[in-house]
């Protein structure tokens, strides 16, 4: 059983209130905290089922809606917009603020970060800046894009922003960034079949206005900046060598180039000297492995990995 709480904190942008959720075990001693960084064009409430599962084993689960997502906007017109500049920087700082808030309430238990998709990019920046404050990081549904492609995308987004404005939503940039993800799953029933084999999950996503907006050109520019940073060798070398890192993705995930991009990230981290480094690609799974038809296996794998890095007595169901 889990108790769900909703709260807000001031964003690092000095403008917005960040909508956050905490799932807390009911009548169970807390043995650890898991902070989730959600992906692009979705929201933190989609992680409720996984959060409740982890609560059953004594883990606090928390996460915030990033700027431009969910309830962290002033109006729905702000969905898909971060900031006028350094948007990814604000998102990472907000993640750190959330960690600081939760850490004050639970100062002694192990603290883990789980980032999915765009949240994996944010988490990879986070561990290069604040990794020494974590007990482990799960990098889920990540990617490794060629630098030339990323820099080209940033350049095009910048040019469009100059002529159309920062809030403009470009179908060209959108198609370049995500337009090809569904091609491998045609004939498809929705534009989002690449997310999961679970048709119910895809239908719910397709029908959720909090998930189907298009990023602004400034948000794409900011994300491209983030992709450049996480591929930078200096950034990678700042990750603590003793930080446990688990890379998990679907082998049929087009975001991670069907596993190849995830393996490239694994090799970069291995070359950087990360000592406790693991990778798992789930055969036939697509992008959202927490929402896949075999999610029960994924949940158990993540629970096992986390509990092996928790020194406290552990519950069994």
Sine and cosine of phi, psi and omega as CSV:
sin_phi,cos_phi,sin_psi,cos_psi,sin_omega,cos_omega
0.00,0.00,0.57,-0.82,-0.01,-1.00
-0.72,-0.69,0.56,-0.83,0.11,-0.99
-0.97,-0.26,0.83,-0.56,-0.04,-1.00
-0.99,-0.14,0.77,-0.64,0.03,-1.00
-0.81,-0.58,0.61,-0.80,0.03,-1.00
-0.90,-0.43,0.70,-0.72,0.03,-1.00
-0.50,-0.86,0.18,-0.98,-0.02,-1.00
-0.76,-0.64,0.45,-0.90,0.16,-0.99
-0.60,-0.80,0.32,-0.95,-0.03,-1.00
-0.94,0.33,0.77,-0.64,0.05,-1.00
-0.95,0.32,0.41,-0.91,0.07,-1.00
-0.93,0.37,-0.20,0.98,0.03,-1.00
-0.98,0.20,-0.12,0.99,0.03,-1.00
0.96,0.26,0.17,0.99,-0.07,-1.00
-0.84,-0.54,-0.76,0.65,-0.20,-0.98
-0.99,-0.14,0.36,-0.93,0.22,-0.98
-0.99,-0.15,0.78,-0.63,-0.05,-1.00
-1.00,-0.02,0.86,-0.50,0.00,-1.00
-0.98,0.21,0.82,-0.57,-0.11,-0.99
-0.74,-0.67,0.40,-0.92,-0.01,-1.00
-0.74,-0.67,0.60,-0.80,0.07,-1.00
-0.77,-0.64,0.80,-0.60,0.12,-0.99
-0.96,-0.28,0.84,-0.54,-0.12,-0.99
-0.86,-0.51,0.72,-0.69,0.04,-1.00
-0.86,0.51,0.61,-0.79,0.02,-1.00
-0.98,-0.20,0.86,-0.52,0.04,-1.00
0.88,0.47,0.50,0.87,0.02,-1.00
-0.73,-0.69,0.67,-0.74,0.04,-1.00
-0.92,0.39,0.68,-0.74,-0.01,-1.00
-0.99,0.17,0.79,-0.62,0.01,-1.00
-0.91,-0.42,-0.07,1.00,0.00,-1.00
-0.02,-1.00,0.22,-0.98,0.02,-1.00
-0.82,-0.57,0.66,-0.75,0.09,-1.00
-0.84,-0.54,0.88,-0.47,0.06,-1.00
-0.98,-0.21,0.76,-0.65,-0.05,-1.00
-0.96,-0.29,0.71,-0.70,0.16,-0.99
-0.94,-0.34,0.94,-0.35,-0.09,-1.00
-0.97,0.25,0.12,-0.99,-0.08,-1.00
-1.00,-0.03,-0.10,-0.99,-0.01,-1.00
-0.94,0.35,0.67,-0.75,0.04,-1.00
0.75,0.66,0.79,0.61,0.17,-0.99
-0.49,-0.87,-0.31,-0.95,-0.03,-1.00
-0.45,-0.89,0.32,-0.95,-0.15,-0.99
-0.92,0.38,-0.42,0.91,-0.01,-1.00
-0.90,0.43,-0.31,0.95,0.01,-1.00
-0.94,0.35,-0.16,0.99,-0.04,-1.00
-0.99,-0.17,0.23,0.97,-0.08,-1.00
-0.88,0.48,-0.67,0.74,-0.04,-1.00
-0.90,0.43,-0.70,0.71,0.05,-1.00
-0.90,0.44,-0.66,0.75,0.01,-1.00
-0.87,0.48,-0.70,0.72,0.00,-1.00
-0.90,0.45,-0.61,0.79,0.05,-1.00
-0.88,0.48,-0.73,0.68,-0.03,-1.00
-0.94,0.35,-0.54,0.84,0.06,-1.00
-0.88,0.48,-0.57,0.82,0.01,-1.00
-0.87,0.49,-0.33,0.94,-0.01,-1.00
-0.95,-0.32,0.23,0.97,0.12,-0.99
0.99,-0.10,0.27,0.96,-0.02,-1.00
-0.97,-0.25,0.74,-0.68,0.25,-0.97
-0.96,0.29,0.70,-0.72,0.10,-1.00
-0.83,-0.57,0.74,-0.68,-0.02,-1.00
-0.62,-0.79,0.29,-0.96,0.05,-1.00
-0.07,-1.00,0.39,-0.92,0.02,-1.00
-0.87,-0.49,0.45,-0.90,0.20,-0.98
-0.98,0.20,0.84,-0.55,0.00,-1.00
-0.89,0.46,0.34,-0.94,0.16,-0.99
-0.77,0.64,0.66,-0.75,0.00,-1.00
0.99,0.17,0.18,0.98,-0.05,-1.00
-0.68,-0.74,0.46,-0.89,0.14,-0.99
0.74,0.67,-0.74,-0.67,-0.04,-1.00
-1.00,0.04,0.15,0.99,0.00,-1.00
-1.00,-0.05,0.47,0.88,0.03,-1.00
-0.85,-0.53,0.40,-0.92,0.08,-1.00
-0.99,0.16,-0.66,0.75,0.10,-0.99
-0.67,-0.74,0.31,-0.95,-0.02,-1.00
-0.91,0.42,-0.34,0.94,0.06,-1.00
-0.90,0.45,-0.32,0.95,-0.01,-1.00
-1.00,0.09,-0.13,0.99,0.06,-1.00
-0.86,0.51,0.77,-0.64,-0.01,-1.00
1.00,0.04,0.21,0.98,0.06,-1.00
-0.79,-0.62,0.76,-0.66,0.01,-1.00
-0.99,-0.10,-0.90,0.43,-0.09,-1.00
-0.25,-0.97,0.16,-0.99,0.02,-1.00
-0.93,0.38,-0.52,0.85,0.09,-1.00
-0.40,-0.91,0.37,-0.93,0.02,-1.00
0.83,0.56,0.64,0.77,-0.02,-1.00
-0.86,0.50,-0.69,0.72,-0.01,-1.00
-0.90,0.44,-0.56,0.83,0.05,-1.00
-0.88,0.48,-0.67,0.75,0.04,-1.00
-0.90,0.43,-0.64,0.77,-0.02,-1.00
-0.89,0.45,-0.69,0.72,0.00,-1.00
-0.92,0.40,-0.66,0.75,0.03,-1.00
-0.89,0.46,-0.61,0.79,0.04,-1.00
-0.91,0.41,-0.62,0.78,0.08,-1.00
-0.87,0.50,-0.65,0.76,0.00,-1.00
-0.93,0.37,-0.61,0.79,0.06,-1.00
-0.87,0.49,-0.69,0.72,0.04,-1.00
-0.87,0.50,-0.70,0.72,0.02,-1.00
-0.86,0.51,-0.67,0.75,0.00,-1.00
-0.89,0.46,-0.66,0.75,0.01,-1.00
-0.89,0.45,-0.75,0.66,-0.05,-1.00
-0.94,0.34,-0.58,0.82,-0.02,-1.00
-0.89,0.45,-0.57,0.82,0.04,-1.00
-0.90,0.44,-0.56,0.83,0.00,-1.00
-0.98,0.18,-0.53,0.85,-0.04,-1.00
-0.74,-0.67,0.97,0.23,-0.17,-0.99
-0.98,0.21,-0.29,0.96,-0.19,-0.98
-0.93,-0.36,-0.31,0.95,-0.08,-1.00
-0.99,0.11,0.40,-0.92,0.04,-1.00
-0.86,0.51,0.55,-0.83,-0.08,-1.00
-0.82,-0.57,0.83,-0.56,-0.05,-1.00
-0.86,-0.50,0.52,-0.86,0.05,-1.00
-0.89,-0.45,0.74,-0.68,0.08,-1.00
-0.83,-0.55,0.86,-0.51,0.01,-1.00
-0.85,-0.52,0.77,-0.64,-0.01,-1.00
-0.92,-0.38,0.73,-0.69,0.11,-0.99
0.84,0.55,-0.87,-0.50,0.08,-1.00
-0.84,0.55,-0.56,0.83,0.07,-1.00
-0.89,0.45,-0.45,0.89,0.07,-1.00
-0.94,0.33,-0.57,0.82,0.05,-1.00
-0.91,0.41,-0.72,0.70,0.04,-1.00
-0.87,0.49,-0.64,0.77,-0.02,-1.00
-0.93,0.37,-0.55,0.84,0.03,-1.00
-0.94,0.35,-0.53,0.85,0.15,-0.99
-0.94,0.33,-0.69,0.73,-0.03,-1.00
-0.84,0.55,-0.73,0.69,-0.06,-1.00
-0.95,0.32,-0.37,0.93,0.07,-1.00
-0.98,0.20,-0.34,0.94,-0.01,-1.00
-0.97,-0.23,-0.61,0.79,-0.13,-0.99
-0.76,-0.65,0.33,0.94,-0.10,-0.99
-0.86,0.51,-0.47,0.88,-0.02,-1.00
-0.93,0.36,-0.21,0.98,0.00,-1.00
-0.99,-0.11,0.11,0.99,-0.01,-1.00
-0.91,-0.42,0.37,-0.93,0.10,-0.99
-0.98,-0.20,-0.11,0.99,0.04,-1.00
0.12,-0.99,0.38,-0.92,0.01,-1.00
-0.68,-0.74,0.72,-0.70,0.07,-1.00
-0.95,-0.32,0.89,-0.45,-0.03,-1.00
-0.97,-0.25,0.95,-0.33,-0.20,-0.98
-0.87,-0.49,0.71,-0.70,0.06,-1.00
0.88,0.48,0.65,0.76,-0.07,-1.00
-1.00,-0.01,-0.02,-1.00,-0.06,-1.00
-0.53,-0.85,0.22,-0.97,0.10,-0.99
-0.65,-0.76,1.00,-0.06,-0.06,-1.00
-1.00,0.05,0.59,-0.81,0.06,-1.00
-0.85,0.53,0.67,-0.75,-0.05,-1.00
-0.86,0.52,-0.62,0.78,-0.03,-1.00
-0.89,0.45,-0.63,0.77,0.01,-1.00
-0.92,0.39,-0.68,0.73,-0.01,-1.00
-0.91,0.42,-0.70,0.72,-0.01,-1.00
-0.92,0.40,-0.58,0.82,0.06,-1.00
-0.91,0.42,-0.70,0.71,0.02,-1.00
-0.87,0.50,-0.67,0.74,0.03,-1.00
-0.90,0.45,-0.67,0.74,0.00,-1.00
-0.89,0.46,-0.72,0.69,-0.02,-1.00
-0.90,0.43,-0.68,0.73,0.02,-1.00
-0.87,0.49,-0.64,0.77,0.01,-1.00
-0.91,0.41,-0.65,0.76,0.01,-1.00
-0.91,0.41,-0.71,0.71,0.01,-1.00
-0.89,0.46,-0.64,0.77,0.01,-1.00
-0.88,0.47,-0.59,0.81,0.01,-1.00
-0.90,0.44,-0.60,0.80,-0.07,-1.00
-1.00,-0.05,-0.54,0.84,-0.11,-0.99
-0.95,-0.32,-0.27,0.96,-0.03,-1.00
0.98,-0.20,0.39,-0.92,-0.08,-1.00
-0.91,0.42,-0.46,0.89,-0.07,-1.00
-1.00,0.00,0.03,1.00,-0.03,-1.00
-0.93,0.36,0.63,-0.77,0.01,-1.00
-0.95,-0.32,0.96,-0.29,-0.14,-0.99
-1.00,-0.09,0.86,-0.51,0.07,-1.00
-0.93,0.37,-0.47,0.88,0.05,-1.00
-0.89,0.45,-0.78,0.62,0.01,-1.00
-0.90,0.44,-0.66,0.75,0.00,-1.00
-0.87,0.49,-0.68,0.73,0.01,-1.00
-0.92,0.38,-0.62,0.79,0.04,-1.00
-0.90,0.44,-0.64,0.77,-0.11,-0.99
-0.99,0.15,-0.64,0.77,-0.13,-0.99
-0.64,-0.77,-0.02,1.00,-0.11,-0.99
-0.91,0.42,-0.40,0.92,-0.05,-1.00
-1.00,-0.07,0.00,1.00,-0.11,-0.99
-0.90,0.45,-0.51,0.86,-0.09,-1.00
-1.00,0.08,-0.19,0.98,-0.12,-0.99
-0.86,0.51,-0.59,0.81,-0.05,-1.00
-0.96,0.28,-0.12,0.99,-0.08,-1.00
-0.87,-0.49,0.35,0.94,0.05,-1.00
-0.99,0.14,0.53,-0.85,-0.01,1.00
-0.94,0.33,0.74,-0.67,-0.06,-1.00
-0.93,-0.36,0.40,-0.92,0.00,-1.00
-1.00,-0.02,-0.42,0.91,0.00,-1.00
-0.63,-0.78,0.17,-0.99,0.10,-0.99
-0.96,0.28,-0.02,1.00,-0.13,-0.99
-0.85,-0.52,0.38,0.92,0.01,-1.00
-0.88,0.47,-0.37,0.93,0.00,-1.00
-0.93,0.36,-0.23,0.97,-0.04,-1.00
-0.96,0.29,-0.67,0.74,-0.13,-0.99
-0.28,-0.96,0.43,-0.90,0.13,-0.99
-0.98,0.22,-0.27,0.96,-0.01,-1.00
-0.97,0.22,0.96,-0.27,-0.09,-1.00
-0.90,0.44,-0.51,0.86,0.01,-1.00
-0.90,0.43,-0.70,0.71,0.02,-1.00
-0.88,0.48,-0.68,0.73,-0.02,-1.00
-0.91,0.42,-0.67,0.74,0.02,-1.00
-0.89,0.46,-0.66,0.75,0.01,-1.00
-0.90,0.43,-0.67,0.74,0.04,-1.00
-0.89,0.46,-0.73,0.69,-0.04,-1.00
-0.88,0.48,-0.53,0.85,-0.04,-1.00
-1.00,-0.05,0.05,1.00,-0.06,-1.00
-0.98,-0.21,0.93,-0.38,-0.05,-1.00
-0.91,0.42,-0.27,0.96,0.06,-1.00
-0.98,0.20,-0.04,1.00,-0.06,-1.00
-0.84,-0.54,-0.20,0.98,-0.19,-0.98
-0.92,-0.39,0.26,0.97,0.07,-1.00
-0.98,0.19,0.22,-0.98,0.01,-1.00
-0.95,-0.30,0.69,-0.72,0.04,-1.00
-0.88,0.47,0.53,-0.85,0.16,-0.99
-0.97,0.26,0.31,-0.95,0.00,-1.00
-0.90,0.43,-0.52,0.85,0.02,-1.00
-0.93,0.37,-0.60,0.80,0.03,-1.00
-0.92,0.38,-0.64,0.76,0.08,-1.00
-0.89,0.46,-0.67,0.74,0.04,-1.00
-0.85,0.53,-0.71,0.71,-0.01,-1.00
-0.90,0.44,-0.65,0.76,0.01,-1.00
-0.92,0.39,-0.62,0.78,0.07,-1.00
-0.89,0.46,-0.62,0.78,0.10,-1.00
-0.86,0.52,-0.67,0.74,0.02,-1.00
-0.89,0.45,-0.64,0.77,0.02,-1.00
-0.91,0.42,-0.58,0.82,0.06,-1.00
-0.92,0.40,-0.66,0.75,-0.02,-1.00
-0.91,0.41,-0.70,0.72,-0.08,-1.00
-0.94,0.33,-0.31,0.95,0.04,-1.00
-1.00,-0.04,-0.13,0.99,-0.02,-1.00
-0.96,0.29,0.74,-0.67,-0.07,-1.00
-0.88,0.48,-0.61,0.80,0.01,-1.00
-0.90,0.45,-0.64,0.77,0.03,-1.00
-0.90,0.43,-0.69,0.72,0.01,-1.00
-0.90,0.45,-0.65,0.76,-0.04,-1.00
-0.94,0.35,-0.31,0.95,0.05,-1.00
-0.98,0.21,-0.22,0.98,0.04,-1.00
-0.93,0.38,0.78,-0.63,0.00,-1.00
-0.84,0.55,0.73,-0.69,-0.06,-1.00
-0.92,0.40,-0.37,0.93,-0.04,-1.00
-1.00,-0.08,0.01,1.00,-0.01,-1.00
-0.97,0.26,0.87,-0.50,0.08,-1.00
-0.92,0.40,0.75,-0.66,0.00,-1.00
-0.76,-0.65,0.74,-0.67,0.00,-1.00
-0.85,-0.53,0.89,-0.46,0.06,-1.00
-0.99,-0.12,0.83,-0.56,-0.03,-1.00
-0.71,-0.71,0.67,-0.74,-0.02,-1.00
-0.28,-0.96,0.26,-0.97,0.13,-0.99
-0.99,0.14,0.64,-0.77,0.02,-1.00
-0.94,0.34,-0.27,0.96,0.05,-1.00
-0.96,-0.29,0.39,0.92,-0.02,-1.00
-1.00,0.08,0.92,-0.40,-0.02,-1.00
-0.93,0.36,-0.40,0.92,0.02,-1.00
-0.88,0.47,-0.67,0.75,0.02,-1.00
-1.00,-0.04,0.35,0.94,0.00,-1.00
0.81,0.59,0.70,0.72,0.08,-1.00
0.83,0.56,0.70,0.72,0.07,-1.00
0.99,-0.11,-0.44,0.90,-0.08,-1.00
-0.90,0.43,-0.67,0.74,0.00,-1.00
-0.91,0.41,-0.60,0.80,0.02,-1.00
-0.91,0.41,-0.67,0.74,0.04,-1.00
-0.90,0.44,-0.56,0.83,0.04,-1.00
-0.91,0.41,-0.65,0.76,0.06,-1.00
-0.90,0.44,-0.68,0.73,0.05,-1.00
-0.82,0.57,-0.72,0.69,-0.03,-1.00
-0.92,0.39,-0.57,0.82,0.05,-1.00
-0.90,0.43,-0.69,0.72,0.01,-1.00
-0.93,0.36,-0.60,0.80,0.04,-1.00
-0.90,0.44,-0.69,0.73,0.02,-1.00
-0.91,0.42,-0.45,0.89,0.01,-1.00
-0.98,0.18,-0.11,0.99,0.07,-1.00
1.00,-0.06,0.29,0.96,0.07,-1.00
-0.89,0.45,0.83,-0.56,-0.16,-0.99
-0.99,0.11,-0.64,0.77,-0.04,-1.00
-0.95,-0.33,1.00,0.03,-0.14,-0.99
-0.78,-0.63,0.80,-0.60,-0.03,-1.00
-0.75,-0.66,0.42,-0.91,0.06,-1.00
-0.59,-0.81,0.62,-0.78,0.13,-0.99
-0.58,-0.82,0.79,-0.61,0.10,-1.00
-0.94,-0.35,0.83,-0.56,-0.06,-1.00
-1.00,0.01,0.90,-0.44,-0.06,-1.00
-0.84,0.54,0.74,-0.68,0.06,-1.00
0.95,0.30,-0.09,1.00,0.04,-1.00
-0.99,0.16,0.51,-0.86,-0.02,-1.00
-0.99,-0.16,-0.61,-0.79,-0.21,-0.98
-0.97,0.26,-0.70,0.71,-0.11,-0.99
-0.99,-0.12,1.00,0.08,-0.08,-1.00
-0.93,0.36,-0.36,0.93,0.08,-1.00
-0.97,0.25,-0.20,0.98,0.01,-1.00
-0.86,-0.51,0.36,0.93,-0.03,-1.00
-1.00,0.05,0.16,-0.99,-0.01,-1.00
-0.92,0.39,-0.35,0.94,0.05,-1.00
-0.95,-0.31,0.50,0.86,-0.08,-1.00
-0.87,0.50,-0.44,0.90,0.03,-1.00
-0.87,0.49,-0.62,0.79,0.04,-1.00
-0.93,0.37,-0.68,0.73,0.02,-1.00
-0.87,0.49,-0.72,0.70,0.02,-1.00
-0.84,0.55,-0.73,0.68,-0.04,-1.00
-0.91,0.42,-0.63,0.78,0.02,-1.00
-0.89,0.45,-0.69,0.72,0.01,-1.00
-0.92,0.40,-0.66,0.75,0.04,-1.00
-0.87,0.50,-0.71,0.70,-0.01,-1.00
-0.88,0.48,-0.72,0.69,-0.02,-1.00
-0.88,0.48,-0.70,0.71,-0.02,-1.00
-0.92,0.38,-0.71,0.70,-0.06,-1.00
-0.91,0.42,-0.49,0.87,0.05,-1.00
-0.91,0.41,-0.26,0.97,0.00,-1.00
-0.92,-0.40,0.33,0.95,0.08,-1.00
-0.90,-0.43,0.83,-0.55,-0.05,-1.00
-0.99,0.13,-0.03,1.00,-0.13,-0.99
-1.00,-0.03,0.37,-0.93,0.09,-1.00
-0.82,0.58,0.63,-0.77,-0.13,-0.99
-0.86,-0.50,0.53,-0.85,-0.04,-1.00
-1.00,0.03,0.44,-0.90,0.18,-0.98
-0.82,-0.57,0.60,-0.80,-0.03,-1.00
-0.99,0.16,0.00,0.00,0.00,0.00
